[in-house]
């Protein structure tokens, strides 16, 4: 090949390389502008879960189950529909559809303890982030059975029933002098031993008033109970056990999500 032809060929290759570089730069720039290539959730902690509102939750594995560590805070269903916020007493007490509220209608309480939902919101099956769901009554029982059988009772008994301390956050609960109670700092090795970190978010009675902040936690299950009630779990600052009961679907309780 003549020297002149080699020079022309090298010039063509350089031109092509410049065109490719320009095209690649344009694609990357367009991605940054329109695609959000640097997403917020790129900076989420490992294993964290983000709901549709952008709230980020840690996770914990207990036995074979994976749970969110915080109470749910979301204000929209998973499909994007808004969950009505109903602060008014009369409106809340007459609801027959899904809704949420903040304890004492305070957003600061929602930030700390999560929001309170009626069971109609739970019943939609659309409350938790994708890949997660409100636990059934049986799934809550699986959790407590596992703890009772695997040494999570503060007194070390197996099987044991005194497991509430192992589930509860070490802060926010009212103090107690009852032996092994959630609000007592005794048996430190068992305080939140599971990492479940339950907060005492109180509840909203279907008659509208708010009660029990820092004293009790109440968590819905996804299972309907007799008389169209909903099953739930609860425990308190001055007790050692987890209790199962059912109540009106118009009550406002906290929600924890478990992985599908």
N, C-alpha and C positions, 0 to 999 in steps of 0.2 A: 504494500500500500504506500502511495506517495506521502511524503511528510505533510503536505498541505491537507490531504484528506484526513490524516490522523488528527490534526489540529481541529478541523471542523467537527469530527466525531466527538472529541473531548468537549468542545463547546456545547454541542447538542446535549450531551449527558449532564453537563453542569446546569444547563437551562431546565432540563427535566427535573433534576434534583431540587432546584429552587422552586419550581411549580409545586412539587409534592410537599415540600416544607411549608409553603404558603397555604396549601389546601389543608394540611394537618393542623396548622395553627388556627385556621378558620373554624375547623370542626371542634377543636378543644374550646375555643372562645364561645362558640354557639352553645356548647354543652353547659359551660359555666353560667351563661345567661339564661338559658331556658330549661335545662334539665336539673339544675341543682346538684351537680356532680359531687359537691362537698355537702353532704347531708348532715342535719343536726344529730341524727342517731349514729353517725360515725364516731362521735365522741362519747357515746353512752358506755357505762361500765360493762365489763364482760358479763353476759347472762342477763342483762337488764331488759325490761319490756316497756315499750312505749304505747300508750293508748291513743285513741283518735284525736284527743285534745293536746297531745304532746307531753302529758305527764309521764314521768319515768319511774318505774318500780324495780326494786331489787327482787331476787328470787331466792328460795331456799328449798332444798330437798329434804323431806322427812319420810323415811321409809322408801316406798316406791313412788310417792307423790311429789310433785313440784308445785309450790305455792308462791304467790306474790307475797312479799314481806309487808307491804303497806296496805291499808284499807283503800278501796277504790275511790277515785276523785273525779271520775269522768262526768261530763255534762251532756254528752251526745252518745247515742247508741252506735254500735259498731258500723252500721250502714250509713251513718252520717246524720240521721234524724236527731233533732234536739230532744232532750229529756226535759220536760217542763220543770222549772224551779218554782215551787209553790210555797211562799213564805206565809201566806195568810192562813189563819187558824180555821176559819169556816170552810174555805176551799179545800184545805188539806183533809179535813175530817170527812168530807163528802166524796173524795176521789174514788173512782173505780178503774182508773187507768194509771199508767206508769208516771212517776214523778220522783223528784229528789228535793232535798232541802239541806241547809247547813245548820248545825246545832246552834240554837238561838239566833238563826239567820245571820251568822257571823262568818265571813269568808276566812277570817283568821282561824277559826275552829276547823273549817274545811281543810285548810293547809296542814294543820297539825294532825287531825284525826280522820281525815277523809270525809266524804259526804254520807248522808243518810238517805236511803232509798226505800220506797214502799215495795211490797212484794209483787205488785203488778209490773214494776219495771224489771224485776228479776225474772218474772214469768215469760217475758218476751224472748228469753234466750239470746239476747242481742246486746248484753250489757258489758261483758268483758272484752278485752282486746282479742283480735284474731288469734286462734290457737289456744284460747283459754275459755273457761266457763265458770259460772257460779257452781260451787260444789253441791252435789245432791246430799240428801240426808245420809245415804249410805256412804258417801265419800267422807263426810265429816266423821261418821262412825269408824271408818277405816283408819282415819288419823288418830282418834282417841284410843282405839284398840291397839294400834301399833305402839303408842306411848306407854300404855298400861302394861304391855307385854315386854317392853324393852328397857325398863329401869328408869323411866322419866318421872316417876313419883318421887316427891322430895324426900320421903322417908326410905327410899331405896327398895321398897316392896315390889316384888314381881310375882303375880300381877298386882298392880297398884292402881288406886283411883285418884290419888292426889297430884294430878298432873298440871293444874292450872298455872302454877309458878313457872313451869318449864316452857310454857307457851307465851308468857307475858313479857312485855317490855320492862326494863328495869327503871324506867322513869314514868312520870305522869299519873301513875296510880296513887290514890289516897293511901297514906301510911296505915298500917295495921299492926297490932301486937299479937294477933292470932298465930299460933305456931304453923309454919308452912304456908301461910296465906300469901297471895300475890303481893299485897302491900307491905309485907314484912321482909326485911333485908336478911333474915336468917337463911341458912342453907344456901350460901352464895353460889356454890357450884351448880345449883339447879335453877338459878334465876335466868330465864330465857335460854335454857339449855338447848332447845330446839332451833333457836334463831328465828322463830315464827314472829316474834316481836309484836304481840297483840296490844293494841291501844284501847283505853277505856273511853270510847266515843259516845257513850250514853245512847239515848234513843228518843224518838218523837212518838208519843202516844197518839193513837188514831183520833183521840179527842182533841189533839193539836198541841198539848203542852210538851216541853222538853224536860227530860229528866236524866239523872245519873251520870253526868259527865265526870270523869276521873274516878268513878265508883264502879261502874260495870261496863263491859263490852257485850254487844249483841250482834250476832252475825246470821244473816239469812242463809238458808239452804235453798236449793232450786226445787224442792219437793213439796207438793201440796199435801196438806194435812186434812183431817176431818173438818167438816163445816166450812170447807173452802179456805181454811187458814193456811199459813205457811209454817213449816218446821224451821227452827232456829237453834243456835247454840249460844250459851251465855256463861260468864263467870264474873266474879266480883273481887274487889280489893281485899275483902276480909274472909275469903273462903279458899278452899284448896282444890275444889273439884270443878269439872265442866258439866253443865246441865243442859239437857235436851228438853225442848218444849215446843208448843205451837201457839200461834196468836193471829190476830186479825191481819189480813194483807194490807190494811191501811196504816199499820205502824211503820215508822221509819227506823231502819237498822243499818248497820255497817255491812259492807260486802267484801269478802276476800275471793280472789279468783284462783282456780287450780288449773294446771296445764291439761289440755286435751289428751 
